[in-house]
Amino acid sequence: MKRFNLIFASVALALAAAGSAHARQDDIDVSRLNSSLDQLANDPSLGNYAQAEQARARDAINRLAQAGSHERAHDLYLAERRVDLAKAAAQLQDAQTKLTQLDREHDQILLDNSRRDAEMARRELERQRLQYQLAQEETARLQQQGQEYSQAADQARAEAEQARKLAAAQSKVAKAARREAALAAQAARAMRSQMQDGSSSAETPPAAPKKPAKKHPAHP
């Protein structure tokens, strides 16, 4: 009887030790999974993602903490997979967010480049428009200057023609004046000559008429 009691006590101690070891293992697994999930929740980059997956992982850990020996292995597997899924989902959402941000930044860069190209094209168009306007103004100025030069040339030709006609008329007048002066001088000379001739005739008496010479008879 004593031997049986010793055996029973030994078995009871062994079962108690096994139960205690099992309980400690349960506590270690639960603590490990809770720590891993808490690390994910407190992560500044990933903590705000996969909230539903984190909640389901937390429920799976709680079920593991309350599971019996028969369900423990299955619940441990589920809890570990839920924690891994929560981490993967958070990392995926973070990557998607970063990718979306990169896409937005890329679109913004393209938009900025497009705006910059459009602004450069607008400035180039404005520069060409100003150049065209300046060219038109210069052409108009040259045309106006050409017209003014043409008008000045026409006026100069007209003035030259008028001066030529005036010079020709003055030359004719001068010739006529010279002719008149010559005629006047000739008339004056003739008048002086006549006056001198008249004065000489009045002062000198007329000469006696000459007697004809006697003709001698010719000798035979």
Secondary structure as UniProt FT lines:
FT   HELIX           2..42
FT   TURN            44..48
FT   HELIX           51..66
FT   HELIX           69..203
//
